[in-house]
Every structure is written in C-alpha cells, then in structure tokens.
Amino acid sequence: MRRLAGLLVVPLLLLTTAACGSDNKGSDSDSGSMKNGLPAITAGEKFGEKPTVSKGVGAPPKSLKVNVISEGKGPVTKNGDALQVNYLGQSWDSTTPFDNSFDRKQPFELTLGAGQVIKGWDQGLAGQKVGSRVMIGIPPELGYGAQGQGDIKPNATLVFVVDILKAVTIPKTAEGTEVAQENKDLPKVGTNTDGKAPSLTIPKVDPPTKLVSNYILESKGEAVKATDTVVVNYVASIWKDGKVFDSTYQAGKPANFPLANLTLKGLKDGLVGKKVGSRVLIVAPPSEAFGAEEKQGIPKNSTLVFAVDILTKM
C-alpha cells in the first residue's frame, strides 16, 4: 500500500525516510565537557535558546539516557500525544550538529509513540513535562543502527537537546453533526464515531471535474489554515476502481500533515477552511492530484477520493 507520507516535502532528520545534513557549524570550544554522563551544553542552555553542545568523552552510554536540563510546568507527555518541539542533534564524537530546527525557525511536529521518529525519541520524550528542555543520549539500536542516515555514520550514538513546546491529546475519531449526503453522484462516507475506518462507497458514474470538499460530520472546532499542521486519519481510494491505496487505519496510527509541505494540491485545498474535529469527503480530479503523471503506483489521470477525519491541529 502506498503511503501519502511520500507526498510530503519534509526534509527533517527524524523522519526515517528523510535525508539530513549539517545546517550550522560546530565549535571546538569546551570540547570534552560532560555533565551527568552526557556532553554538556556550553552555550545557549536556557529553554528556547539554540544550544551549543560539547563533544562526548569516553565510551558513550550503552542504553538510553535522559537528562532534564530544565523542567517545565506543563502537562506530562504520553504516547498518542501530538508534540511540537525544537531540537538540535549531533553525534557523540562530534562538535558539529547534523541537524537543528532552531536555525530553520520551524518547530518539528510528531505523534509520540507512533513510530514516526527514531525509537530513542519516542522513549526519551515520553513522561516529560511540556516546557521542559531535555538532553537525550541515544545508542545506535535506538537511532539509525548499522545503516546510519545521511551524515550520521553507522553505529553512531546520538545526542539531542529537545525543547518540548506543546502537547495535544489526539481524539480517536471525528465527531459532530451529520451532514446530509444527498448528491447520488458523489461517494458516500460512513458516519461511525467508534474510531474505526469509515466506509467509502464510490458511485459508478463519471467523476466530478472540479475539487469537492464536503462535510460528512461537521464539528464546532477552529478552521484549518494553510500554515497549520493537522493530525488526521483517512482512507484514500482511486475513483475508477474504488481501490484503497492508503489508509491510516490499516497502518494503525494517524498521520501528521504540515499543510505548507503537502504537495497534493487537492488534498491540501480540501482541508484548508474545514473545522478541526470534522470528517470531510474530498474528491480531487487529476488537475488537483497528479495529472498525467503516474505517482506511487497511482495511474495517470486518476481522480482520488479521501475520507478524512481532522483530529486536531498543532
């Protein structure tokens, strides 16, 4: 099954399919300084400041190690929460970060415990308070292992400084007022609110030639903006044969869509303006999808159909 994650332009280290690269220069000052078994922060120690981290000394930790640099006063994070964080990462034996979000001025969003990031992150960020700065030492088996990743060498121990900016509990399903589905020429979407995949039935007629974005369940939440990151569950099908080509329900976890980075125009435009907490039917004609290009096994000139639960936004 093809995943819509491939339609996102998210050049961040922490996604297992992404490339990474140095985006700032390290410093040799205070190289070798240590604190509580992990490299010390030698500059920018306060929450919100871009840190400088010293080089590790001696053998790196063989198991996950977490130091709380400063503890926040917010709620405790738990698996299933949508988190927003800033981070800087470097290898144990280096003074040069391989990635950081501070320079990009764009926090990173993830769903904790959903396998969207390396295991050391899922484990190290669980149980921390929002507003905290933590340093995490991650052995290779909880990072990128023997294969490495981009500028990260095989079997590298990683060190991250992470500021936990926000945590949002993700609902299991959309809820709201049912909206009548009276157009027999459009797909029909199930209205169940049990957290299971809604049915998606496509009529045997010609598809619409313009974008369709209709409420199935309309909530009273905030309207989605084009700059938001939304957390969604969805079923995605091809109009012609009704084949499901992607489903978060089959994957067993919701997806995070930073809309500014979503390259499928019809899906993005269909979500913008809709209310958080709603279920939406989106029909994207080829001009709003992939046109005459075959993409991820989806035939060219395909009309795509989505039933999307907008669970929350960051």
Summary of the structure (lengths in Angstrom):
residues: 314
radius of gyration: 21.6
end to end distance: 27.3
largest distance: 69.5
contacts: 1019
relative contact order: 0.16
helix: 11%
strand: 34%
